[in-house]
């Protein structure tokens, strides 16, 4: 979905730029990433997955706050990042985000979900790279 | 009003006529056979073949006293029309809508995506999703509906990522020549 449609469908809305929200989002992303690593090392792979996903979501959200945008759904965050930052964030991370979003939805609302060690490890590595890239963009 | 109705009827017949070449791109056909198979009058058949030849969508050749017509697979326009027909056929089965619930990426690749398929060709798909059991069920239902062999490679995201190293040629083929039906191209490296 393109950005105009996201605004039209009220999945995104303009708000005033608040740098505190940017900083808080990054802080949450960092904490969630650390938590994901701890959960992973205790073999809680599903919980580690959710925590790493939350880290990706919050680091992405920081970019939206920096531009004065509030999201209404996870899909809107992913779509906005894909539409506006695909030249700054590696495509492999953006496409992974799309898949992880579906997985997270399945964990919360589906009936069958099994998160393997490999899957949890992958998302943690991606969340780490995501956070680094977004911090780079925010610091520019 | 009548003029518009006539135009619509004519457009429908043209598509119906072209469909024969789209579905049988490697078959040669002569005028009477073409008219019979498309169930249009000989006059209309002649007129349509003339239009297709003029537009370079088909080729003709002579064998003995008969003039044969065949799809022009060298024509970019013909191939794109053929691909559009295939996509419409896939979409009409409801496959894309159903798979969206369990798949972040669905890519059509191979002969159908390149506009080189005929009715016996497999439909090649890559599906990256979260529930392979459910995906298999949906694909099997799709195969019955479309009445064609469907060859669907199902991956989780991390298994797909591994393809970038384990099966690079396959990965590159899907990325470079595939058509995204769900999501964007699943670039994973």
Interface residues (C-beta under 8 A of the other chain):
Chain A: X82 X91 X92 X94 X95 X96 X98 X99 X100 X101 X102 X103 X106 X110 X112 X113 X116 X118 X119 X122
Chain B: X102 X103 X104 X105 X128 X129 X130 X131 X133 X134 X156 X157 X158 X161 X183 X184 X185 X186 X187 X188 X189
